[in-house]
């Protein structure tokens, strides 16, 4: 069930996106609402699916994942069953952190992380290129990250 968002809902979403660990009391103070109705709004936003969950953002490099790479994957066939089969296979690959179906020349682009080039290369050879229906894979290694901002750009409407 979709809830129509008012400016207060947008402020709540903006604060939650900036700090998912914020307490309800602090959130209510930031958005100018008492705690009980603020919590009701947060629960309604969660129930409606606007808030899918809460997570911690980890530093890949500090945890040993030095390499970020992108794999552009072309498939032999693009029937819906073939697309679903590939997507289901991707779900089992831990190095793949994002998978997007694309328009144009590439069917999918995968964002991958790995401890080193050898691990990524082994994944590409043993898993990705060997997967059923995969026609070709082109990879690019990220040199550095210029921006990483999760979520969406929220502008609170006036109201």
C-alpha positions in Angstrom: 0.0 0.0 0.0 1.5 3.3 -1.1 1.3 6.3 1.3 1.2 9.8 -0.2 4.2 11.6 1.1 3.9 15.0 2.7 6.9 17.3 3.5 7.2 15.8 7.0 7.5 12.3 5.5 10.2 13.6 3.2 12.1 15.2 6.1 11.9 11.9 8.0 13.2 10.0 5.0 16.1 12.4 4.5 17.1 12.1 8.2 16.8 8.3 8.1 18.9 8.1 4.9 21.6 10.3 6.5 21.7 8.3 9.7 19.8 5.0 9.9 20.9 4.6 13.6 19.2 7.8 14.7 16.9 7.3 17.7 13.2 8.1 17.4 13.6 10.8 20.0 16.4 12.5 18.0 14.6 12.0 14.7 11.4 13.5 16.1 13.4 16.6 17.4 15.1 17.0 14.0 11.8 16.9 12.1 9.8 18.9 14.6 7.3 16.3 15.7 6.7 14.5 19.0 8.1 11.0 19.4 4.9 8.9 19.2 3.6 10.3 15.9 7.1 10.3 14.5 7.4 6.6 15.2 4.0 5.9 13.7 5.1 7.7 10.5 8.4 5.8 10.4 6.5 2.5 10.7 4.0 3.6 8.0 6.9 4.4 5.7 8.5 1.0 6.4 5.2 -0.8 6.0 4.6 1.0 2.7 8.1 -0.1 1.4 9.7 3.4 1.2 12.2 2.2 3.8 13.4 -1.2 2.8 15.8 -1.8 5.7 18.7 -0.4 7.6 22.4 -1.3 7.1 25.9 -0.3 8.0 28.2 1.0 5.3 31.5 -0.8 5.5 34.9 0.4 4.2 35.8 -2.2 1.6 39.5 -1.4 1.5 39.9 -1.6 5.3 38.3 -5.0 5.2 40.6 -6.3 2.6 38.6 -5.8 -0.6 41.1 -3.7 -2.5 39.7 -4.1 -6.0 36.5 -2.8 -7.4 35.7 -3.9 -11.0 32.8 -3.7 -13.4 31.8 -6.6 -15.7 29.7 -5.9 -18.8 27.9 -9.2 -19.6 26.3 -10.1 -22.9 23.9 -13.0 -23.1 23.2 -15.4 -26.1 19.4 -15.1 -25.4 17.3 -12.5 -23.8 14.0 -14.2 -23.3 12.5 -13.4 -19.8 13.3 -17.0 -18.6 17.0 -16.5 -19.7 17.2 -13.2 -18.0 15.7 -14.5 -14.7 18.0 -17.5 -14.8 21.1 -15.3 -15.1 19.8 -13.0 -12.3 19.2 -15.9 -10.0 22.8 -17.2 -10.7 24.1 -13.7 -9.9 22.4 -13.8 -6.4 24.8 -16.7 -5.5 28.0 -14.8 -6.3 29.2 -12.9 -3.2 31.8 -10.8 -5.1 28.9 -9.2 -7.2 27.6 -6.4 -5.1 25.2 -4.8 -7.7 23.7 -6.2 -10.9 21.8 -4.0 -13.3 20.0 -5.0 -16.6 21.0 -2.5 -19.2 19.7 -1.2 -22.5 22.0 -1.1 -25.5 25.0 -3.3 -26.3 25.4 -4.8 -22.8 22.7 -6.9 -21.2 24.0 -6.6 -17.6 26.6 -4.6 -15.7 28.0 -6.0 -12.5 29.8 -4.1 -9.8 32.2 -6.5 -8.1 34.6 -6.3 -5.2 37.5 -8.6 -4.6 40.6 -8.8 -2.3 42.9 -8.8 -5.3 43.1 -9.1 -9.1 43.7 -12.9 -8.9 40.5 -13.5 -7.0 38.5 -11.3 -9.5 40.1 -13.1 -12.5 39.3 -16.5 -11.0 35.7 -15.4 -10.6 35.4 -14.1 -14.1 36.9 -17.3 -15.6 35.4 -20.0 -13.4 32.0 -18.5 -12.7 31.0 -15.6 -14.9 32.2 -16.6 -18.4 31.4 -20.3 -17.7 27.8 -19.5 -16.7 25.1 -20.8 -19.0 23.9 -18.4 -21.7 26.8 -15.9 -21.2 28.0 -14.9 -24.7 30.8 -12.5 -23.6 32.2 -10.5 -20.7 34.2 -7.3 -20.8 35.7 -6.0 -17.5 37.0 -2.7 -16.3 38.9 -2.1 -13.1 38.1 1.0 -11.0 41.2 3.2 -10.5 39.7 5.3 -7.8 36.2 6.2 -6.5 35.4 9.9 -7.0 32.0 9.7 -5.3 30.0 7.2 -3.4 26.7 8.4 -2.0 24.1 5.8 -1.2 20.4 6.5 -1.5 18.6 9.1 -3.5 18.9 12.9 -3.6 16.1 14.1 -1.4 14.8 17.6 -1.7 12.0 18.2 0.9 9.0 19.9 -0.8 7.6 23.0 0.7 4.2 22.5 2.1 
